[in-house]
């Protein structure tokens, strides 16, 4: 599963490279970010579901 993370502010290319390097070098931080994104995705999926069943 691929997710796109949008920035809440404009970032310089050097800031983006630095952030990506930090995420690559720290697996725990990457895992925490991934779990946060998946939780948000699940909440949105549940909010838009017309019934109680989850469409897969």
N, CA, C and O atoms as a CHARMM CRD file, in Angstrom:
* protein
*
  224
    1    1 UNK  N      0.83500  -1.17100   0.00000 PROA 1      0.00000
    2    1 UNK  CA     0.00000   0.00000   0.00000 PROA 1      0.00000
    3    1 UNK  C      0.88300   1.23800   0.00000 PROA 1      0.00000
    4    1 UNK  O      1.83400   1.33800   0.77500 PROA 1      0.00000
    5    2 UNK  N      0.56000   2.16900  -0.87000 PROA 2      0.00000
    6    2 UNK  CA     1.33300   3.39900  -0.93300 PROA 2      0.00000
    7    2 UNK  C      0.45600   4.56400  -0.49300 PROA 2      0.00000
    8    2 UNK  O     -0.72400   4.62200  -0.83900 PROA 2      0.00000
    9    3 UNK  N      1.02300   5.47700   0.25800 PROA 3      0.00000
   10    3 UNK  CA     0.31200   6.65800   0.71600 PROA 3      0.00000
   11    3 UNK  C      1.11000   7.88600   0.33200 PROA 3      0.00000
   12    3 UNK  O      2.33800   7.85100   0.25700 PROA 3      0.00000
   13    4 UNK  N      0.40300   8.95800   0.09300 PROA 4      0.00000
   14    4 UNK  CA     1.05000  10.22700  -0.19500 PROA 4      0.00000
   15    4 UNK  C      0.85200  11.11000   1.03000 PROA 4      0.00000
   16    4 UNK  O     -0.27200  11.31400   1.48900 PROA 4      0.00000
   17    5 UNK  N      1.93300  11.61900   1.54100 PROA 5      0.00000
   18    5 UNK  CA     1.87200  12.49600   2.70400 PROA 5      0.00000
   19    5 UNK  C      1.96600  13.92400   2.19500 PROA 5      0.00000
   20    5 UNK  O      2.92900  14.29900   1.52700 PROA 5      0.00000
   21    6 UNK  N      0.95800  14.70900   2.51800 PROA 6      0.00000
   22    6 UNK  CA     0.98700  16.09900   2.06600 PROA 6      0.00000
   23    6 UNK  C      1.53000  16.97700   3.18800 PROA 6      0.00000
   24    6 UNK  O      1.30000  16.72300   4.37100 PROA 6      0.00000
   25    7 UNK  N      2.23600  17.98800   2.79400 PROA 7      0.00000
   26    7 UNK  CA     2.82600  18.90800   3.76500 PROA 7      0.00000
   27    7 UNK  C      1.81500  19.99900   4.11400 PROA 7      0.00000
   28    7 UNK  O      1.03400  20.42600   3.26300 PROA 7      0.00000
   29    8 UNK  N      1.83500  20.44000   5.35100 PROA 8      0.00000
   30    8 UNK  CA     0.93800  21.50800   5.76100 PROA 8      0.00000
   31    8 UNK  C      1.54700  22.87800   5.45800 PROA 8      0.00000
   32    8 UNK  O      0.90300  23.91400   5.62500 PROA 8      0.00000
   33    9 UNK  N      2.78700  22.85500   5.01300 PROA 9      0.00000
   34    9 UNK  CA     3.44800  24.10500   4.63100 PROA 9      0.00000
   35    9 UNK  C      4.40500  23.80100   3.49300 PROA 9      0.00000
   36    9 UNK  O      4.76500  22.64500   3.27200 PROA 9      0.00000
   37   10 UNK  N      4.81400  24.82100   2.77800 PROA 10     0.00000
   38   10 UNK  CA     5.79500  24.62200   1.72000 PROA 10     0.00000
   39   10 UNK  C      7.15100  24.34400   2.34000 PROA 10     0.00000
   40   10 UNK  O      7.53200  24.96100   3.33500 PROA 10     0.00000
   41   11 UNK  N      7.86900  23.42000   1.74900 PROA 11     0.00000
   42   11 UNK  CA     9.18000  23.05700   2.26400 PROA 11     0.00000
   43   11 UNK  C     10.20400  23.20200   1.15500 PROA 11     0.00000
   44   11 UNK  O      9.91100  22.97000  -0.01900 PROA 11     0.00000
   45   12 UNK  N     11.39700  23.58500   1.54300 PROA 12     0.00000
   46   12 UNK  CA    12.49000  23.64600   0.58000 PROA 12     0.00000
   47   12 UNK  C     12.93000  22.21700   0.25800 PROA 12     0.00000
   48   12 UNK  O     12.71900  21.30300   1.05600 PROA 12     0.00000
   49   13 UNK  N     13.53400  22.03200  -0.90000 PROA 13     0.00000
   50   13 UNK  CA    13.99300  20.70400  -1.30700 PROA 13     0.00000
   51   13 UNK  C     14.98600  20.13700  -0.29200 PROA 13     0.00000
   52   13 UNK  O     14.98200  18.93500  -0.02700 PROA 13     0.00000
   53   14 UNK  N     15.82200  20.98300   0.26700 PROA 14     0.00000
   54   14 UNK  CA    16.80800  20.50300   1.25100 PROA 14     0.00000
   55   14 UNK  C     16.10100  19.99200   2.51500 PROA 14     0.00000
   56   14 UNK  O     16.55200  19.02400   3.12600 PROA 14     0.00000
   57   15 UNK  N     15.00300  20.63400   2.90400 PROA 15     0.00000
   58   15 UNK  CA    14.24200  20.18400   4.07000 PROA 15     0.00000
   59   15 UNK  C     13.60600  18.81900   3.80100 PROA 15     0.00000
   60   15 UNK  O     13.59200  17.94700   4.67000 PROA 15     0.00000
   61   16 UNK  N     13.08500  18.64600   2.59300 PROA 16     0.00000
   62   16 UNK  CA    12.46800  17.37500   2.23000 PROA 16     0.00000
   63   16 UNK  C     13.51600  16.26500   2.22700 PROA 16     0.00000
   64   16 UNK  O     13.26400  15.17600   2.74300 PROA 16     0.00000
   65   17 UNK  N     14.68600  16.53100   1.65300 PROA 17     0.00000
   66   17 UNK  CA    15.75800  15.53000   1.63000 PROA 17     0.00000
   67   17 UNK  C     16.18700  15.16900   3.04500 PROA 17     0.00000
   68   17 UNK  O     16.42900  13.99900   3.34100 PROA 17     0.00000
   69   18 UNK  N     16.28400  16.16400   3.92000 PROA 18     0.00000
   70   18 UNK  CA    16.69000  15.92300   5.30300 PROA 18     0.00000
   71   18 UNK  C     15.64800  15.05700   6.02200 PROA 18     0.00000
   72   18 UNK  O     16.00700  14.12100   6.73600 PROA 18     0.00000
   73   19 UNK  N     14.38000  15.36500   5.83600 PROA 19     0.00000
   74   19 UNK  CA    13.31000  14.59800   6.46400 PROA 19     0.00000
   75   19 UNK  C     13.30400  13.16300   5.95000 PROA 19     0.00000
   76   19 UNK  O     13.15100  12.22800   6.73600 PROA 19     0.00000
   77   20 UNK  N     13.46700  12.97700   4.65100 PROA 20     0.00000
   78   20 UNK  CA    13.50700  11.62600   4.07600 PROA 20     0.00000
   79   20 UNK  C     14.70000  10.84100   4.60900 PROA 20     0.00000
   80   20 UNK  O     14.58400   9.64700   4.88400 PROA 20     0.00000
   81   21 UNK  N     15.84400  11.50200   4.75500 PROA 21     0.00000
   82   21 UNK  CA    17.03000  10.83300   5.29600 PROA 21     0.00000
   83   21 UNK  C     16.79600  10.39800   6.73700 PROA 21     0.00000
   84   21 UNK  O     17.20000   9.30300   7.12700 PROA 21     0.00000
   85   22 UNK  N     16.14800  11.24300   7.52900 PROA 22     0.00000
   86   22 UNK  CA    15.85000  10.88800   8.91900 PROA 22     0.00000
   87   22 UNK  C     14.93700   9.66900   8.97600 PROA 22     0.00000
   88   22 UNK  O     15.14400   8.77200   9.79300 PROA 22     0.00000
   89   23 UNK  N     13.92700   9.63600   8.10800 PROA 23     0.00000
   90   23 UNK  CA    12.99300   8.51700   8.10100 PROA 23     0.00000
   91   23 UNK  C     13.67700   7.22300   7.65500 PROA 23     0.00000
   92   23 UNK  O     13.38800   6.15100   8.18800 PROA 23     0.00000
   93   24 UNK  N     14.57000   7.32100   6.69200 PROA 24     0.00000
   94   24 UNK  CA    15.28600   6.12700   6.22500 PROA 24     0.00000
   95   24 UNK  C     16.21100   5.57500   7.29800 PROA 24     0.00000
   96   24 UNK  O     16.36400   4.36000   7.42200 PROA 24     0.00000
   97   25 UNK  N     16.82200   6.44900   8.06500 PROA 25     0.00000
   98   25 UNK  CA    17.80300   6.02600   9.06700 PROA 25     0.00000
   99   25 UNK  C     17.18300   5.60500  10.39800 PROA 25     0.00000
  100   25 UNK  O     17.87400   5.03400  11.24100 PROA 25     0.00000
  101   26 UNK  N     15.90000   5.87400  10.60200 PROA 26     0.00000
  102   26 UNK  CA    15.25200   5.53700  11.86500 PROA 26     0.00000
  103   26 UNK  C     13.99200   4.71100  11.59300 PROA 26     0.00000
  104   26 UNK  O     12.91700   5.27700  11.39500 PROA 26     0.00000
  105   27 UNK  N     14.11200   3.38600  11.58000 PROA 27     0.00000
  106   27 UNK  CA    12.96600   2.52800  11.26700 PROA 27     0.00000
  107   27 UNK  C     11.79600   2.71300  12.24200 PROA 27     0.00000
  108   27 UNK  O     10.64100   2.58100  11.83500 PROA 27     0.00000
  109   28 UNK  N     12.06200   3.01100  13.49800 PROA 28     0.00000
  110   28 UNK  CA    10.98200   3.18600  14.47300 PROA 28     0.00000
  111   28 UNK  C     10.13800   4.41100  14.12500 PROA 28     0.00000
  112   28 UNK  O      8.91200   4.37900  14.23400 PROA 28     0.00000
  113   29 UNK  N     10.78800   5.47200  13.71500 PROA 29     0.00000
  114   29 UNK  CA    10.06700   6.68800  13.32500 PROA 29     0.00000
  115   29 UNK  C      9.23200   6.42800  12.07900 PROA 29     0.00000
  116   29 UNK  O      8.09500   6.89000  11.97800 PROA 29     0.00000
  117   30 UNK  N      9.79200   5.69500  11.14300 PROA 30     0.00000
  118   30 UNK  CA     9.07000   5.35300   9.91900 PROA 30     0.00000
  119   30 UNK  C      7.85900   4.49000  10.24000 PROA 30     0.00000
  120   30 UNK  O      6.79000   4.69600   9.66600 PROA 30     0.00000
  121   31 UNK  N      8.00200   3.53700  11.13600 PROA 31     0.00000
  122   31 UNK  CA     6.89700   2.67400  11.52900 PROA 31     0.00000
  123   31 UNK  C      5.78900   3.48000  12.20900 PROA 31     0.00000
  124   31 UNK  O      4.60800   3.27800  11.92900 PROA 31     0.00000
  125   32 UNK  N      6.17000   4.38200  13.09100 PROA 32     0.00000
  126   32 UNK  CA     5.18100   5.22100  13.77400 PROA 32     0.00000
  127   32 UNK  C      4.41500   6.08700  12.77400 PROA 32     0.00000
  128   32 UNK  O      3.19600   6.22500  12.87900 PROA 32     0.00000
  129   33 UNK  N      5.11500   6.66100  11.82200 PROA 33     0.00000
  130   33 UNK  CA     4.46800   7.48900  10.80500 PROA 33     0.00000
  131   33 UNK  C      3.53300   6.64600   9.95200 PROA 33     0.00000
  132   33 UNK  O      2.42800   7.08300   9.63000 PROA 33     0.00000
  133   34 UNK  N      3.96100   5.44600   9.58400 PROA 34     0.00000
  134   34 UNK  CA     3.13500   4.55800   8.77300 PROA 34     0.00000
  135   34 UNK  C      1.85300   4.17400   9.51600 PROA 34     0.00000
  136   34 UNK  O      0.77500   4.16600   8.92200 PROA 34     0.00000
  137   35 UNK  N      1.96100   3.85900  10.80000 PROA 35     0.00000
  138   35 UNK  CA     0.78400   3.50100  11.58400 PROA 35     0.00000
  139   35 UNK  C     -0.18800   4.66800  11.70200 PROA 35     0.00000
  140   35 UNK  O     -1.40200   4.47300  11.64100 PROA 35     0.00000
  141   36 UNK  N      0.33100   5.86600  11.86900 PROA 36     0.00000
  142   36 UNK  CA    -0.51200   7.05200  11.95200 PROA 36     0.00000
  143   36 UNK  C     -1.28300   7.26000  10.65200 PROA 36     0.00000
  144   36 UNK  O     -2.47800   7.55400  10.67000 PROA 36     0.00000
  145   37 UNK  N     -0.59600   7.10700   9.53400 PROA 37     0.00000
  146   37 UNK  CA    -1.24200   7.28400   8.22700 PROA 37     0.00000
  147   37 UNK  C     -2.29900   6.21400   8.00600 PROA 37     0.00000
  148   37 UNK  O     -3.38200   6.51200   7.50300 PROA 37     0.00000
  149   38 UNK  N     -2.00200   4.97600   8.37400 PROA 38     0.00000
  150   38 UNK  CA    -2.97400   3.89700   8.19900 PROA 38     0.00000
  151   38 UNK  C     -4.20700   4.10400   9.07400 PROA 38     0.00000
  152   38 UNK  O     -5.32500   3.81900   8.64600 PROA 38     0.00000
  153   39 UNK  N     -4.01100   4.60000  10.30000 PROA 39     0.00000
  154   39 UNK  CA    -5.15000   4.88000  11.17200 PROA 39     0.00000
  155   39 UNK  C     -6.03800   5.95900  10.56900 PROA 39     0.00000
  156   39 UNK  O     -7.26300   5.83600  10.58700 PROA 39     0.00000
  157   40 UNK  N     -5.43800   7.00200  10.04200 PROA 40     0.00000
  158   40 UNK  CA    -6.20000   8.08500   9.41900 PROA 40     0.00000
  159   40 UNK  C     -6.96000   7.55900   8.20100 PROA 40     0.00000
  160   40 UNK  O     -8.12300   7.90200   7.98900 PROA 40     0.00000
  161   41 UNK  N     -6.29300   6.72400   7.40300 PROA 41     0.00000
  162   41 UNK  CA    -6.93200   6.14700   6.22900 PROA 41     0.00000
  163   41 UNK  C     -8.12100   5.28200   6.64300 PROA 41     0.00000
  164   41 UNK  O     -9.17300   5.33900   6.00600 PROA 41     0.00000
  165   42 UNK  N     -7.96800   4.48700   7.69400 PROA 42     0.00000
  166   42 UNK  CA    -9.03800   3.62300   8.17200 PROA 42     0.00000
  167   42 UNK  C    -10.22400   4.46100   8.66100 PROA 42     0.00000
  168   42 UNK  O    -11.37400   4.12500   8.38000 PROA 42     0.00000
  169   43 UNK  N     -9.95300   5.54400   9.38900 PROA 43     0.00000
  170   43 UNK  CA   -11.02800   6.42000   9.86900 PROA 43     0.00000
  171   43 UNK  C    -11.81200   7.00100   8.70500 PROA 43     0.00000
  172   43 UNK  O    -13.04300   7.03300   8.73500 PROA 43     0.00000
  173   44 UNK  N    -11.10300   7.46300   7.67700 PROA 44     0.00000
  174   44 UNK  CA   -11.77800   8.03700   6.50200 PROA 44     0.00000
  175   44 UNK  C    -12.58900   6.97800   5.76600 PROA 44     0.00000
  176   44 UNK  O    -13.68400   7.25400   5.27600 PROA 44     0.00000
  177   45 UNK  N    -12.04900   5.77400   5.69200 PROA 45     0.00000
  178   45 UNK  CA   -12.75100   4.69000   5.01900 PROA 45     0.00000
  179   45 UNK  C    -14.03200   4.35400   5.76700 PROA 45     0.00000
  180   45 UNK  O    -15.07500   4.14300   5.14700 PROA 45     0.00000
  181   46 UNK  N    -13.96200   4.30100   7.09200 PROA 46     0.00000
  182   46 UNK  CA   -15.14500   3.99200   7.90000 PROA 46     0.00000
  183   46 UNK  C    -16.17100   5.11200   7.81900 PROA 46     0.00000
  184   46 UNK  O    -17.37300   4.84800   7.80600 PROA 46     0.00000
  185   47 UNK  N    -15.71600   6.35000   7.76500 PROA 47     0.00000
  186   47 UNK  CA   -16.64000   7.48400   7.69900 PROA 47     0.00000
  187   47 UNK  C    -17.37800   7.52600   6.36400 PROA 47     0.00000
  188   47 UNK  O    -18.52000   7.98200   6.29900 PROA 47     0.00000
  189   48 UNK  N    -16.73500   7.05500   5.30300 PROA 48     0.00000
  190   48 UNK  CA   -17.37400   7.11400   3.99100 PROA 48     0.00000
  191   48 UNK  C    -18.13200   5.83700   3.64800 PROA 48     0.00000
  192   48 UNK  O    -18.81200   5.78600   2.62300 PROA 48     0.00000
  193   49 UNK  N    -18.03000   4.80800   4.47900 PROA 49     0.00000
  194   49 UNK  CA   -18.72300   3.54400   4.20600 PROA 49     0.00000
  195   49 UNK  C    -20.23200   3.72900   4.37700 PROA 49     0.00000
  196   49 UNK  O    -20.67500   4.25500   5.39800 PROA 49     0.00000
  197   50 UNK  N    -21.02400   3.30300   3.39400 PROA 50     0.00000
  198   50 UNK  CA   -22.47000   3.46500   3.49500 PROA 50     0.00000
  199   50 UNK  C    -23.12200   2.49800   4.49500 PROA 50     0.00000
  200   50 UNK  O    -24.20800   2.77900   5.00300 PROA 50     0.00000
  201   51 UNK  N    -22.47600   1.37600   4.77700 PROA 51     0.00000
  202   51 UNK  CA   -23.00800   0.40500   5.71800 PROA 51     0.00000
  203   51 UNK  C    -21.94200   0.10100   6.77400 PROA 51     0.00000
  204   51 UNK  O    -20.86000   0.68800   6.77400 PROA 51     0.00000
  205   52 UNK  N    -22.26600  -0.81200   7.65500 PROA 52     0.00000
  206   52 UNK  CA   -21.31100  -1.19800   8.68500 PROA 52     0.00000
  207   52 UNK  C    -20.22000  -2.10600   8.13800 PROA 52     0.00000
  208   52 UNK  O    -19.15300  -2.22500   8.73900 PROA 52     0.00000
  209   53 UNK  N    -20.47800  -2.74300   7.00800 PROA 53     0.00000
  210   53 UNK  CA   -19.47100  -3.61700   6.40000 PROA 53     0.00000
  211   53 UNK  C    -18.38800  -2.79300   5.72600 PROA 53     0.00000
  212   53 UNK  O    -18.65700  -1.73100   5.16300 PROA 53     0.00000
  213   54 UNK  N    -17.18300  -3.28400   5.78700 PROA 54     0.00000
  214   54 UNK  CA   -16.05000  -2.59700   5.14400 PROA 54     0.00000
  215   54 UNK  C    -15.85900  -3.20700   3.77000 PROA 54     0.00000
  216   54 UNK  O    -15.67600  -4.41700   3.64000 PROA 54     0.00000
  217   55 UNK  N    -15.90200  -2.37300   2.75100 PROA 55     0.00000
  218   55 UNK  CA   -15.66600  -2.84700   1.39000 PROA 55     0.00000
  219   55 UNK  C    -14.18300  -3.05500   1.18200 PROA 55     0.00000
  220   55 UNK  O    -13.38500  -2.16200   1.46800 PROA 55     0.00000
  221   56 UNK  N    -13.80300  -4.21800   0.68700 PROA 56     0.00000
  222   56 UNK  CA   -12.37500  -4.47600   0.48800 PROA 56     0.00000
  223   56 UNK  C    -12.05700  -4.72000  -0.92600 PROA 56     0.00000
  224   56 UNK  O    -10.89700  -4.95500  -1.26600 PROA 56     0.00000
